[in-house]
Amino acid sequence: MQSDKAFFNLYHHGFVRVAVGIPDVRVADVAFNAAETIMLMEQAAEQHALVALFPELGLTAYSCEDLFHQQTLLAGAIDALDRILAASKQLPLVAVVGLPLQVNHALYNCAAILYRGRILGVVPKTFLPNYREFYELRQFAPASAANCGTITLCGQRAIPFGEKLLFRAENQPHFSFFAEICEDLWVPVPPSCHAALAGATLLLNLSASNITIGKHAYRHSLVANQSARCLAAYLYTAAGTGESTTDLAWDGHAMVYENGALLAESSRFQEGSQVILADIDLDRLIQERMRQNSFTQSARYYRQTIEPFREILFEIDFPESSQLLCQRHYDRFPYVPADPAARDAHCFEAYHIQVQGLVKRLKHTGIQKIVIGVSGGLDSTHALIVAARAMDVLRYPRTHILAYTMPGFATSSLTLNNARALMQAIGCTAHELDIRPSCEQMLCDLDHPYIHGEPVYDVTFENVQAGERTNHLFRLANHHHALVLGTGDLSELALGWCTYGVGDHMSHYAINASVPKTLIRFLIRWIADTDQLGEHASTVLRAILDTEISPELIPGKTGSNQPAQRTETIIGPYELQDFNLYYTIRFGYLPTKIAFLAYCSWRDRSQGRWPSIPENQRNQYTIGEIKHWLNVFAYRFFQISQFKRSCIPNAPKVGSGGSLSPRGDYRAPSDSEAKLWLENVERIPDRAPDE
């Protein structure tokens, strides 16, 4: 049973905090360089980092050139390593430092891996650049020249030595790292490719890398792509401004990427020492490798190359702080980027993916008309907008959209007026069809208590209305040789919040089926803000955005314009349930981890970035609230709703966050139990330490 104390510590949720340091250096002043390195190690340890990476040849400075052939400098480098080794006894982190090292009459450019006063291993550089400004073959031998597998250094014997060393924590098997040095990344097949296939989740690069115009952007490209290709975290650090400027300049560029995403970056050209920190999600990397089975195929294909890797095992001390939350930023809205430019690009692509899907379906079927139910709510609004754009692309008049608003027993004047105004603004063929008479006939046939004047508003009462709407739409489509366009969204499918079969579950083409509710909100706002349908339509769209979400199937109080049903009080806030959905279907995380991420993101409305949401509409949630709604999500998603998703209509996949189509992204049994997930939810605390 996980304790409350453990829950609020990131290390108990598959994270590891890493540090990348750029020490100020003085060329050939090993004592100064060692002191700066130790200072940054201490800073990293104070921030609870588990790894601290430093630049290539950082104990001497990279730019010593032929001074590397001076015995005084080489001996001084070992003395500096000894000092750092002594300091590391008191620091609970792995330090990776660069130094020149003479082994069996050859000189190597090395990375030394240190932990708690012990040298875990030494890795020599594999590829030595000897072109343009680089002359490393003049001073150093490549790793392939080594004729021994272990060395003695700083009084320690049998230290693993070689280019194929993996370092793994026995008490956290997913924490496995590999070190390569500068040029090793710039070759066609970097050594880290094979190291990742051998099991390394963290790839560490000790670099020097002088700066020229535009080179920093190329470094970004290299590191981002290598981290993505290897499904790994990649830590990179280049030499700082203290290096010799006889012929070159240095910018002190450090960065941390995880699977193609930048997590942290240094301030370039900064005088003095600096350290950057990032929280690596090991669970995410392992999940990605497990799902992307071509990664495993590659490991099998290159098994002869990766078999020589030696694994160095060690026990590591994890910080046991009672409140160690992620410093890493997680978007509150994982389907909606907080950055305005990224959000606009995201909305543009999602919208046009939907339009392209619908255009293809209409062209293939030869159908030129669409039937759609318009409620005045978010989903049908967006589906109607997509339909309008599809008609424009196909050069059909928008009057080919046969839109029906179908008021029932609980339809409010607000949503009805919104539906009328929207249809007018779009320019479709608008109809108003009162379903109450046909619903009353059905209720009469059922001998439902409502017919006898009893205020019984059960699921039958609700679904008679939902079914009548869908029944009318399909028969109207038959009558007009049209296609019924579905409006239900991904969030509703996830939570089973749709009427199965003859209800909003069914259509000829479900245009919103892989678009979550939070993204639909922003798509409509984006269309309104960019006036894609004209100023009048934008005004209507904003009114719809301001309307509370409700199925409007149960009558409210007489004279009240407020809905009797409030969807989010029943199934939870969509903004929180979409967060739960994303990390469930995209990464398969434990509920406890999802709750931890939600707490880090949602606990304080004043912290972090928001998309364009007014301050008075920005919510925050306690860990108790997060636990409650996650329990609702787990039960509805895993226990009772899969049968609806097993037979959903065709729909285009929109985002990398996944869809729930059994033909595309998600295949699951309709009769599985939610017990394991619900038991895991129970491990989430009811209160945070500061509540």
Helices and strands as residue ranges (DSSP letters): H 4-7, G 10-13, E 15-22, H 30-46, E 51-53, G 62-69, H 71-88, E 94-103, E 106-115, E 118-124, H 136-139, G 143-145, E 150-153, E 156-160, E 165-169, E 172-181, G 182-185, H 191-198, E 202-206, H 215-229, E 233-237, E 254-258, E 261-265, E 274-281, H 282-291, H 293-301, H 303-306, E 310-314, H 340-365, E 370-373, H 378-394, G 398-400, E 401-405, H 413-426, E 429-432, H 436-446, G 449-452, H 459-480, E 483-486, H 490-495, E 509-510, H 517-529, H 535-545, H 567-571, H 574-585, H 591-602, G 615-617, H 623-635, I 636-640, H 642-645, H 675-681
